[in-house]
C-alpha cells in the first residue's frame, strides 16, 4: 500500500506541520531535580525530531509550584519561573534544528493523582478520592508490584482530597497564562492544554469526580468552565496566531464518568473558546488500559474520531495508531486528521522516516509490554525493551545539534 496522505502537510492555526505524524506527550522523568530541562531530555526529543515526525508535543510541564510540590517534584518538568526559560529555549531550538514543530503541553496539576505522601491534603475538583481498587484492577499485571510498593505509589493509600477554592482556580488560570507567555518567549510553536487521563482538568470535566455546587460544577458547561477559562484566557491574552491544542479523554470508561458524547460537547465548547485542534486520548487512572492500550487503538477511530470530525470544524489527532497502513486509511477516509504515537516512537524514533522510504518491514515494533511504564513506577526515567538507546540519547553524537553550513 502506498502511503501518501500521512505525509501531506497540514496547518494548525497559522503553523504548517510537514506531515500528519505527532509525537504524543509522554512524561519521561528526564527533567532535572529542580524541574528544568536536562541534556537527556534535549537529546530524547532530538531523536524523535530527527526521525521525521511533523509535530512533537512535549510531556506535561506543570504550570505552578503547588502542583509540582504535590506531585513530589520527582523528575517532573516545571514551567512557572524565569529560571526555566534557558532549558525551554534549548528544547524548542533543538527540535526545530532537527526539522519538527513543537507544542509544549502545559498542565495546572494532577489533582487526586498527585502521588506525594509528603503533602497528604492535596487539592482537586472536590472530595472524591482515587478509587484505588479500580486502579489496581485496571493496571497490567507487570506494573502492579510498583503500584503497591514503588516510591511513586504510596498514595494508593488514597486520602480524600480538598476541593479547590474559586480563588485557587483563578490563580491557576493566571499561572497558566504566565506559563504560556514563557512558552512563547522560549520559541515553542504552540501549546497543548492537558485535560485527559483523570488529572486535574479531567476531574473538573467528569460528573463522577466533580460534585461542586458553584459555577465550576453541575452542568457540562459549568464542569468545563475551568478548562474553557484557560483556553479563552490564553486566546484573549495572546491573540489569534498562537495554536492551542486541547487533549481530552474520549471516554472515561468508569461508571458515572465522561462519555463520548460528553467529550464531543466539550470539544465543541473548546473550539468556541479558541482551540485550534483536539488531541484525543482515552481513559483515566482507574481505566489505565485505555490510555495505554494493549493493541491497535482502532476504537478511537471507529467510535470517536469520525463522530468528533462531524462535531467540530478544527483538526483532530487520534492516538496510539502504530500501523502505517491503518494510519493512512484513517486519514484518507476522514476518520482523523493526524495520528499520534508515544510508545511506538520510544521503540523506534525512525518510524516516520522508514515509512516515508517504504521500509515498513524495518520498523522496530512496540510490543506493548509496559517496560517503559515499569521503570517510571520505580522512580526512574523511561526505558524500552526494544530500544536500548532510550534514556541514553545524550551519549549519542547524532542527536547533538550540528553547525549549519
C-alpha positions in Angstrom: 0.0 0.0 0.0 1.3 3.4 -1.0 1.4 5.9 2.0 0.8 9.4 0.8 -1.9 11.1 3.0 0.3 10.5 6.1 2.9 12.8 4.6 0.8 15.6 3.4 1.3 18.9 5.3 -1.4 20.4 7.5 -2.0 23.7 9.2 -2.8 24.1 12.9 -3.8 27.7 13.2 -1.1 29.6 11.2 1.6 26.9 11.8 2.3 24.5 9.0 3.2 20.9 10.0 5.2 19.0 7.4 3.2 15.7 7.9 0.4 14.1 9.9 2.6 12.3 12.4 2.7 13.5 16.0 5.0 12.5 18.9 2.4 12.1 21.7 3.2 13.7 25.0 5.0 11.3 27.3 6.3 12.2 30.7 9.9 10.8 30.6 11.2 11.7 34.1 14.3 13.0 32.4 13.9 16.5 33.9 16.5 17.9 36.3 15.7 17.7 40.0 14.7 21.4 40.0 12.2 20.9 37.2 14.4 22.3 34.4 15.1 20.7 31.1 18.0 18.2 31.1 20.6 17.3 28.5 19.0 13.9 28.3 15.6 15.4 27.6 17.0 17.5 24.8 18.5 14.5 23.1 15.5 12.4 23.6 13.3 14.9 21.7 16.1 15.4 19.1 16.0 11.7 18.2 12.2 11.9 17.6 12.5 15.1 15.5 15.4 13.6 13.5 13.3 10.5 13.0 10.8 12.5 10.9 7.8 13.4 13.0 6.0 16.6 11.9 5.0 17.7 15.4 6.3 16.9 18.8 4.0 17.5 21.8 6.2 17.6 24.9 5.4 15.7 28.1 3.4 17.8 30.6 5.2 20.9 32.1 3.5 21.8 35.4 2.5 25.5 35.5 2.7 26.2 39.2 4.8 25.3 42.2 1.9 23.8 44.2 1.2 21.2 41.6 4.9 20.3 41.3 5.3 20.0 45.1 2.2 18.0 45.5 3.5 15.6 42.8 6.7 15.3 44.8 8.9 17.2 42.4 10.4 13.9 41.2 11.9 14.5 37.8 8.8 16.3 36.5 9.2 19.4 34.4 8.1 22.7 35.9 7.5 25.9 33.9 6.4 28.8 36.1 9.5 31.0 36.6 12.2 32.7 34.5 14.8 30.2 35.7 13.1 27.6 33.5 13.4 29.6 30.3 17.0 28.7 29.4 16.3 24.9 29.1 13.0 25.6 27.4 14.7 27.7 24.7 17.3 24.9 24.2 14.4 22.4 23.8 12.5 24.4 21.2 15.7 25.2 19.3 16.8 21.6 19.3 13.6 20.3 18.0 13.5 22.9 15.3 17.1 22.2 14.3 16.1 18.6 13.5 13.1 19.6 11.4 9.9 19.3 13.6 7.5 21.8 15.1 6.9 21.6 18.8 3.9 22.3 21.1 4.6 22.4 24.8 2.0 20.6 26.9 1.1 22.7 30.0 -0.7 21.2 33.0 -2.2 23.0 36.0 -1.9 19.9 38.1 -2.8 16.3 38.7 -5.5 16.5 41.5 -6.3 13.2 43.1 -3.5 11.6 41.1 -0.8 13.8 42.7 1.0 10.9 44.5 3.1 12.6 47.1 2.8 11.2 50.6 4.5 14.3 52.0 1.5 16.5 51.3 -1.5 14.4 52.3 -4.0 17.2 51.9 -3.9 17.8 48.2 -6.4 19.8 46.1 -8.7 18.6 43.4 -12.1 19.3 41.9 -13.7 18.0 45.1 -13.6 15.4 47.9 -13.7 12.3 45.7 -10.6 10.2 46.3 -8.8 8.0 43.8 -10.6 4.6 43.6 -7.5 2.5 44.4 -9.2 -0.8 43.8 -10.2 0.2 40.3 -6.6 1.5 39.7 -5.2 -1.9 40.7 -7.8 -3.9 38.7 -7.0 -1.8 35.5 -3.3 -1.9 35.9 -1.5 -4.5 33.8 -0.1 -7.3 35.9 3.5 -6.4 35.2 3.0 -3.0 36.7 1.0 -4.0 39.8 4.0 -4.5 42.1 5.1 -0.9 41.5 1.6 0.4 42.2 1.7 -1.2 45.6 5.3 -0.7 46.9 7.1 1.6 44.5 8.2 5.1 45.6 5.6 6.8 43.4 2.7 4.7 44.6 2.5 5.3 48.3 -0.7 7.4 47.9 -2.7 4.4 46.7 -3.5 4.6 50.4 -5.5 7.4 48.9 -6.6 10.4 51.1 -9.7 12.4 50.5 -8.7 15.5 48.5 -9.6 19.1 49.4 -11.9 20.9 47.0 -10.1 23.8 45.3 -11.5 27.2 46.1 -12.6 29.6 43.4 -9.7 31.9 44.3 -7.3 29.0 43.7 -8.9 28.1 40.4 -8.5 31.8 39.3 -4.8 31.7 40.4 -4.2 28.5 38.4 -5.7 30.2 35.3 -3.4 33.2 35.9 -0.4 30.9 36.4 -1.3 29.1 33.1 -1.3 32.3 31.2 2.0 33.2 32.7 3.5 29.8 31.6 2.1 30.3 28.1 3.9 33.7 28.0 7.2 31.9 28.9 6.5 29.3 26.2 6.1 32.0 23.5 9.3 33.7 24.6 11.1 30.3 24.6 10.1 29.7 20.9 7.5 26.9 21.1 5.2 26.8 18.1 2.0 26.3 20.2 0.7 24.9 23.5 -1.4 21.9 24.4 -3.8 22.1 27.4 -3.5 18.9 29.4 -7.1 17.7 30.3 -7.2 13.9 29.9 -6.5 10.7 32.0 -8.2 11.6 35.3 -5.8 14.5 36.1 -7.0 17.9 37.5 -8.9 19.4 34.5 -10.4 15.9 33.7 -11.6 15.8 37.3 -13.5 19.0 36.8 -14.9 17.7 33.5 -16.1 14.4 34.9 -19.6 14.1 36.6 -18.1 11.3 38.6 -15.4 13.4 40.3 -17.0 16.9 40.1 -19.8 17.3 42.7 -19.3 21.0 43.1 -22.3 23.3 43.6 -20.7 26.5 42.5 -20.1 27.8 39.0 -17.5 25.1 38.4 -19.8 22.2 38.9 -23.2 20.8 37.9 -23.9 21.2 34.1 -21.4 20.1 31.5 -20.8 23.8 30.7 -20.0 24.5 34.3 -17.8 21.5 34.7 -15.9 22.6 31.6 -15.6 26.2 32.9 -12.1 25.8 34.4 -10.8 24.4 31.0 -12.6 26.9 28.9 -11.4 29.9 31.0 -7.8 28.7 30.4 -8.4 28.5 26.7 -10.2 31.8 26.4 -7.8 33.5 28.8 -4.8 32.4 26.6 -6.6 33.4 23.4 -7.5 36.8 24.8 -4.0 37.4 26.1 -2.0 36.3 23.1 -4.3 36.7 20.1 -5.3 34.5 17.1 -1.8 33.4 16.0 -0.9 31.1 18.9 -2.0 27.5 18.1 -3.9 25.9 21.1 -4.3 22.1 21.2 -6.6 20.5 23.8 -6.1 16.9 24.9 -9.2 15.1 26.1 -10.0 11.6 27.1 -12.7 10.4 24.6 -14.3 8.2 27.2 -13.6 7.8 31.0 -14.5 4.0 30.9 -15.7 4.2 34.6 -19.4 4.2 35.6 -20.7 7.8 36.0 -17.7 9.3 34.2 -17.2 11.2 30.9 -18.9 9.6 27.9 -18.0 10.0 24.2 -21.0 12.4 23.8 -19.7 14.5 26.8 -16.4 14.6 25.1 -17.9 15.8 21.8 -19.9 18.5 23.6 -16.7 19.6 25.5 -14.7 19.7 22.2 -17.3 22.0 20.6 -17.0 24.3 23.6 -13.2 24.2 23.4 -13.4 25.2 19.7 -15.7 28.1 20.5 -13.3 29.2 23.3 -10.4 29.4 20.8 -8.9 25.9 20.5 -7.3 25.0 17.1 -7.0 21.2 17.4 -8.4 18.4 19.6 -5.9 15.7 20.6 -7.8 12.5 21.6 -6.7 10.1 24.3 -8.8 7.8 26.5 -9.4 6.5 30.0 -8.2 7.6 33.4 -6.1 6.1 36.2 -8.9 3.8 37.1 -9.1 2.7 33.5 -5.4 2.6 32.7 -5.6 0.1 29.9 -7.5 2.5 27.7 -4.9 5.3 27.7 -2.0 2.8 27.3 -3.8 0.2 25.1 -2.5 -3.3 24.6 -3.5 -3.4 20.9 -4.0 -1.2 17.9 -6.3 1.6 19.0 -9.0 1.2 16.3 -11.9 2.0 18.5 -10.7 5.6 18.8 -11.1 5.9 15.0 -14.3 4.0 14.6 -16.3 5.1 17.7 -14.9 8.5 18.5 -12.7 10.0 15.8 -15.2 10.0 12.9 -18.1 11.2 15.1 -15.9 14.0 16.5 -14.9 15.0 13.0 -18.6 15.7 12.3 -19.0 17.7 15.5 -16.1 20.2 15.2 -14.5 22.1 12.3 -11.0 22.0 13.6 -8.5 19.2 13.1 -8.3 16.2 15.4 -5.4 13.9 16.4 -6.1 10.3 17.2 -3.6 8.4 19.4 -1.8 5.1 19.5 -2.2 4.3 15.8 1.0 2.5 15.2 0.3 0.7 11.9 1.2 2.8 8.9 -1.5 1.4 6.6 -4.2 1.9 9.3 -3.0 5.5 9.8 -3.0 6.1 6.0 -6.5 4.7 5.6 -7.9 6.6 8.6 -6.7 10.0 7.2 -7.7 9.2 3.7 -11.3 8.2 4.8 -11.7 11.2 7.0 -11.7 9.4 10.4 -9.0 11.7 11.7 -6.6 14.4 10.5 -3.4 13.3 12.3 -2.2 10.3 14.3 0.0 10.4 17.4 2.2 7.8 18.9 4.0 7.6 22.2 5.4 4.1 23.0 6.0 3.3 19.3 8.3 6.2 18.9 10.1 5.1 22.1 10.7 1.8 20.4 11.7 3.3 17.0 12.1 7.0 16.7 12.8 6.5 12.9 9.3 5.2 12.3 8.3 8.2 10.1 11.5 8.1 8.0 11.2 4.3 7.5 7.6 4.6 6.4 8.3 7.5 4.0 11.0 5.5 2.4 8.9 2.3 2.1 10.9 0.5 4.7 7.9 -0.6 6.8 9.3 -4.1 7.5 12.4 -2.4 9.1 10.2 -0.7 11.8 11.0 -1.9 15.3 7.6 -2.6 16.7 6.4 -1.6 20.2 5.5 -4.8 22.0 3.1 -3.0 24.4 4.7 -4.9 27.3 4.8 -1.8 29.6 8.5 -2.0 30.4 8.6 1.8 29.8 6.0 2.4 32.5 7.6 -0.1 34.9 10.7 2.0 35.2 8.7 5.1 35.7 6.8 3.4 38.5 10.1 2.5 40.1 11.0 6.2 40.1 13.4 6.2 37.1 13.2 7.5 33.5 11.5 5.7 30.7 13.2 2.6 29.2 12.2 0.2 26.3 13.0 -3.5 25.9 13.0 -2.9 22.1 15.3 0.1 22.1 18.4 0.0 24.4 19.2 3.6 23.4 16.1 5.1 25.1 17.2 7.1 28.0 20.8 7.2 26.8 20.4 9.5 23.8 22.6 12.2 25.4 25.7 10.0 24.8 24.9 9.7 21.0 26.5 12.4 18.9 23.9 12.1 16.1 21.5 13.8 18.4 23.7 16.8 19.2 22.8 19.9 17.0 25.4 20.5 14.3 26.6 23.8 12.9 24.7 24.5 9.7 26.8 25.2 6.6 
